[in-house]
Amino acid sequence: MISISESAQAHFRELLSNQDEGTSIRVFVVNPGRPNAECGVSYCPPDSVEDNDIRLPFTGFDAVVDEESAPFLEAAEIDFVQQELGSQLTLKAPNAKAKKVDDDAPLIERVDYVIQNQINPQLASHGGQVMISEITTDGVAILQFGGGCNGCSMVDVTLKDGIEKQLLDLFPQELSGVRDITEHQRGEHSYY
C-alpha cells in the first residue's frame, strides 16, 4: 500500500526515538476522494490506534492507516531527501483525490479518475477545474469547466490541445472526442 524509502524510514526511526515507546507513524488523507484532498503524517501514540486501523510494519516502527484513508493511499510513496539547503519529507499519493478505479470499471469512472488525478491538478494552478457530465453513445466526453477556467479566453486551447489530446491518448478505442458545455460568455452552465 505505502512505500517508505530507506532514508525516510531512518528519519522516522530517529524522530520516534524521542517519543513514548510504542509510538507509530500515522499516514492519513484529509478529504479523501475530493479535489481538496491532502495527505499527512503524524505521530500515533499506542492509545490512538483504533481496532480497524491497518498496521504496516517497517524496520523499527509501524505505519498506521485508518480504514477510510487506506484506498486513497494505494501506491503512495514517502521519501526523505537531504540537500545542501536542508532536508524534506515528501509524500506522493496519486490516488488521494480519487480512489483508483479498476481497469474494467465503466468508462465514465475511468475518465473521471484521469480528470481528478492528472488534469485538474494542472488546472488548479490557474484556479480552474473540469468535471465530466456524461459520455455520449458515440464516445464524446461532455465536460464542464469551473473556477478560473469559466470564461477564460484560453479554454478552447486547453480543451483541444490539452484535455482532448490526453484523454484520446489514454482511451483511443473508447473516446472519439470531448465537448465543452460551459457557456463561457455568460459564465454559467448551458443547461440553465
FENTATA-V671934 format. One line per field, one symbol per residue. ss: DSSP state (H for helix, E for strand, C for the rest). phi: phi as a letter, one per 20 degrees, with the letter a starting at -180 (. if undefined). psi: psi as a letter, one per 20 degrees, with the letter a starting at -180 (. if undefined). Layout:
ss = ???
phi = ???
psi = ???
//
This chain:
ss = CEEECHHHHHHHHHHHCCCCCCCEEEEEEECCCCCCCEEEEEEECHHHCCCCCEEEEECCEEEEECHHHHHHHCCEEEEEEEECCEEEEEEECCCCCCCCCCCCCCHHHHHHHHHHHHHHHHHHCCCEEEEEEEECCCCEEEEEEEECCCCCCCHHHHHHHHHHHHHHHHCCCCCCEEEECEECCCCEECCC
phi = .dddfgffffffgffffedggnfddddbcelfmcgefcdbcbfcfgfeeegefdddfcfnadddcfgffgfedgmfcdccddcgeqcbedcdcfdfebfgdffefggfffffffffedefgffffdmdacceeacffeneeedcebmfffnffefffgffedffgffffecfedddrcbedfeffembffee
psi = gppprghhggggggghijrqqipappprpplqjqhkqqqrprqnqhiipqhjqppoproirqpppqhhhghijpjqppqopprhjaqppqopnijhhpppqqhjrqghhhghggghhgghhghhijjrrqqpgrprhjkppoqpqrcihoipijhgggggifgggghhhhlhihqiaqppjpnhgikrpii.
//
